[in-house]
């Protein structure tokens, strides 16, 4: 058991700040307090435990809980077996409008290792500021079928429905798994934050073939239900 002083570190990324590195932002809803309310699993629990909350009418989850677990189980067992919870967490519109809604987080502490995924606005748009995103950022997003446009003098990027589901698997879920894997190699600190981000990015890129395979399987399953 780790010393309580070591809990809880988190890595998170906000809407509109995907390639700028994750930051230790203070969320307004007591995320750490709620984390400590999550019971550590017992020896008989099947991991990871899914916590699936219903999103509000302004937001949606690109993948449901079962699909998210399917994507997670496609990874090597050694990479995911210590993850205790996957939390599809309801979002508040006020946090989104204030720029305080993360895209995803990985938190470890109090005997739990939690990947939290947040819902997206129904228009599937990430809104930046008045400064145009760099060409590197635009090119990176374009891999997931995006379009760049301006809205009220703010630059925005909109995902296609299919592109967003791929992004949700490959660049959010698998990135957070990368942080989980990296935790066992070196504990994070402000001094190695950049290296941690690079490791998670590289992990997600290395699993892109797995992400594509999972995406195709999920889309085939969705089509068969229509």
C-alpha positions as CSV (number, residue, x, y, z in Angstrom):
1,X,0.0,0.0,0.0
2,X,1.4,3.4,-1.0
3,X,1.8,6.2,1.4
4,X,-1.2,8.4,1.5
5,X,1.0,11.4,0.7
6,X,1.5,9.9,-2.7
7,X,-2.2,10.1,-3.6
8,X,-3.7,11.2,-5.8
9,X,-1.8,12.2,-8.9
10,X,-3.8,12.8,-12.0
11,X,-3.2,13.5,-15.7
12,X,-6.0,15.3,-17.5
13,X,-6.7,17.1,-20.7
14,X,-9.3,19.7,-21.4
15,X,-11.5,20.4,-24.4
16,X,-9.3,22.5,-26.7
17,X,-6.0,21.6,-25.0
18,X,-5.3,18.2,-26.4
19,X,-1.8,18.8,-27.9
20,X,-0.8,21.4,-25.3
21,X,-0.1,18.8,-22.6
22,X,-2.2,17.8,-19.7
23,X,-2.5,20.1,-16.7
24,X,-3.3,19.7,-13.0
25,X,-6.4,21.8,-13.1
26,X,-8.7,22.3,-10.1
27,X,-12.1,21.0,-11.1
28,X,-15.1,22.6,-9.5
29,X,-17.0,19.5,-8.4
30,X,-14.5,17.9,-6.0
31,X,-13.2,15.2,-8.2
32,X,-10.6,14.1,-5.6
33,X,-13.2,13.9,-2.9
34,X,-15.4,11.8,-5.2
35,X,-12.4,9.6,-6.0
36,X,-11.9,8.8,-2.4
37,X,-15.6,7.8,-2.2
38,X,-14.8,5.0,-4.7
39,X,-14.3,1.8,-2.9
40,X,-11.2,-0.1,-3.7
41,X,-12.2,-3.4,-5.3
42,X,-12.2,-6.7,-3.4
43,X,-10.3,-9.8,-4.5
44,X,-13.5,-11.2,-6.0
45,X,-14.3,-8.2,-8.2
46,X,-13.9,-8.5,-11.9
47,X,-11.7,-5.6,-13.1
48,X,-12.1,-3.0,-14.3
49,X,-15.3,-2.0,-12.6
50,X,-17.5,0.1,-14.9
51,X,-19.2,3.2,-13.6
52,X,-21.5,4.5,-16.3
53,X,-23.5,7.7,-15.7
54,X,-26.1,9.0,-18.0
55,X,-25.1,12.2,-19.9
56,X,-27.3,15.2,-20.0
57,X,-29.2,16.2,-23.2
58,X,-26.4,18.5,-24.3
59,X,-23.7,15.8,-24.2
60,X,-23.2,12.2,-25.3
61,X,-20.6,9.5,-25.0
62,X,-19.1,8.4,-28.3
63,X,-18.9,4.8,-26.9
64,X,-21.1,3.3,-24.3
65,X,-19.8,1.4,-21.3
66,X,-19.7,-2.1,-22.9
67,X,-18.0,-0.8,-26.0
68,X,-15.4,1.1,-23.9
69,X,-14.6,-2.1,-21.9
70,X,-14.3,-4.1,-25.2
71,X,-11.8,-1.6,-26.5
72,X,-9.9,-1.8,-23.2
73,X,-9.8,-5.6,-23.2
74,X,-8.3,-5.6,-26.7
75,X,-5.0,-4.4,-25.2
76,X,-2.4,-6.7,-23.6
77,X,-3.6,-8.0,-20.3
78,X,-0.4,-6.8,-18.5
79,X,-1.2,-3.2,-19.5
80,X,-4.7,-3.1,-18.2
81,X,-5.1,-5.7,-15.4
82,X,-4.3,-3.3,-12.6
83,X,-6.9,-0.7,-13.8
84,X,-9.6,-0.8,-11.2
85,X,-12.4,1.4,-12.6
86,X,-13.5,2.9,-15.9
87,X,-15.8,5.8,-15.2
88,X,-18.0,7.3,-17.9
89,X,-18.8,10.4,-16.0
90,X,-21.6,12.8,-16.4
91,X,-20.6,16.4,-17.3
92,X,-22.0,19.7,-16.2
93,X,-22.6,22.3,-18.9
94,X,-21.3,25.0,-16.6
95,X,-17.9,23.3,-16.4
96,X,-17.8,22.9,-20.2
97,X,-18.7,26.6,-20.8
98,X,-16.0,27.6,-18.2
99,X,-13.4,25.6,-20.0
100,X,-13.0,23.3,-17.0
101,X,-14.3,20.0,-18.5
102,X,-11.6,17.5,-19.2
103,X,-11.6,15.1,-22.1
104,X,-10.2,12.3,-20.0
105,X,-8.3,11.7,-16.8
106,X,-6.2,9.0,-15.2
107,X,-6.1,9.1,-11.4
108,X,-4.4,6.7,-9.0
109,X,-4.8,6.8,-5.3
110,X,-6.5,5.1,-2.3
111,X,-6.1,1.7,-3.8
112,X,-7.8,2.6,-7.1
113,X,-6.6,3.2,-10.6
114,X,-9.4,5.1,-12.4
115,X,-9.7,6.1,-16.1
116,X,-12.4,8.7,-16.4
117,X,-13.9,9.5,-19.8
118,X,-16.2,12.5,-20.2
119,X,-19.1,13.1,-22.6
120,X,-18.9,15.4,-25.7
121,X,-21.1,18.2,-26.7
122,X,-23.7,17.0,-29.2
123,X,-22.2,19.1,-32.0
124,X,-18.9,17.2,-31.6
125,X,-16.9,20.4,-31.6
126,X,-13.7,21.4,-29.8
127,X,-13.6,25.2,-29.4
128,X,-10.3,27.1,-29.3
129,X,-9.6,30.8,-28.8
130,X,-9.4,33.6,-31.4
131,X,-5.9,32.5,-32.4
132,X,-5.9,30.0,-35.3
133,X,-4.6,26.5,-34.3
134,X,-1.1,25.7,-35.6
135,X,-0.9,23.7,-38.8
136,X,0.6,20.8,-36.8
137,X,-2.5,20.7,-34.6
138,X,-4.8,20.9,-37.6
139,X,-2.9,18.2,-39.4
140,X,-3.0,15.9,-36.3
141,X,-6.7,16.3,-35.8
142,X,-7.3,15.6,-39.5
143,X,-6.5,12.0,-38.9
144,X,-9.9,11.6,-37.3
145,X,-12.0,13.2,-40.0
146,X,-12.3,16.8,-38.7
147,X,-13.1,20.2,-40.2
148,X,-11.7,23.5,-39.2
149,X,-14.1,26.5,-39.1
150,X,-14.7,29.8,-37.3
151,X,-17.7,30.6,-35.0
152,X,-18.1,34.0,-33.4
153,X,-14.5,34.7,-34.2
154,X,-13.3,31.6,-32.3
155,X,-11.6,28.8,-34.1
156,X,-13.3,25.4,-33.9
157,X,-12.7,21.8,-35.0
158,X,-15.6,19.5,-35.6
159,X,-15.3,15.7,-35.7
160,X,-17.3,13.4,-37.9
161,X,-19.4,10.8,-36.0
162,X,-17.1,8.0,-37.0
163,X,-13.9,10.0,-36.5
164,X,-14.9,10.9,-33.0
165,X,-15.5,7.3,-32.0
166,X,-12.0,6.4,-33.4
167,X,-10.6,9.4,-31.5
168,X,-12.3,8.3,-28.3
169,X,-10.6,4.9,-28.5
170,X,-7.2,5.7,-29.9
171,X,-6.4,9.1,-28.5
172,X,-8.3,9.3,-25.3
173,X,-8.8,5.8,-23.8
174,X,-5.5,4.3,-25.0
175,X,-3.6,7.5,-24.0
176,X,-4.9,7.1,-20.5
177,X,-3.8,3.5,-20.4
178,X,-0.4,4.8,-21.5
179,X,-0.3,6.9,-18.3
180,X,-1.3,3.9,-16.3
181,X,1.5,1.8,-17.8
182,X,4.0,4.7,-17.3
183,X,3.0,5.0,-13.6
184,X,4.7,1.6,-12.9
185,X,7.9,2.8,-14.6
186,X,8.3,6.1,-12.9
187,X,6.0,8.1,-10.7
188,X,5.0,11.4,-12.1
189,X,6.1,14.8,-11.0
190,X,6.2,18.3,-12.3
191,X,9.8,17.6,-13.4
192,X,8.9,14.8,-15.8
193,X,5.4,15.9,-17.0
194,X,6.5,16.4,-20.5
195,X,8.1,13.0,-20.7
196,X,4.9,11.4,-19.3
197,X,2.9,13.0,-22.0
198,X,5.3,11.8,-24.6
199,X,5.2,8.2,-23.3
200,X,1.3,8.2,-23.3
201,X,1.3,9.6,-26.8
202,X,3.7,7.0,-28.0
203,X,1.8,4.2,-26.3
204,X,-1.5,5.3,-28.0
205,X,0.3,5.5,-31.4
206,X,1.8,2.0,-30.9
207,X,-1.7,0.7,-30.3
208,X,-3.3,2.4,-33.3
209,X,-3.6,-0.9,-35.2
210,X,-5.5,-2.4,-32.2
211,X,-7.7,0.7,-32.1
212,X,-8.6,0.3,-35.8
213,X,-9.4,-3.3,-35.3
214,X,-11.7,-2.5,-32.3
215,X,-13.3,0.4,-34.1
216,X,-14.1,-1.8,-37.1
217,X,-15.6,-4.5,-34.9
218,X,-17.7,-2.1,-33.0
219,X,-19.0,-0.4,-36.2
220,X,-19.9,-3.9,-37.6
221,X,-21.8,-4.7,-34.4
222,X,-23.6,-1.3,-34.5
223,X,-24.6,-1.9,-38.1
224,X,-26.0,-5.4,-37.4
225,X,-28.4,-3.8,-34.8
226,X,-29.8,-1.3,-37.1
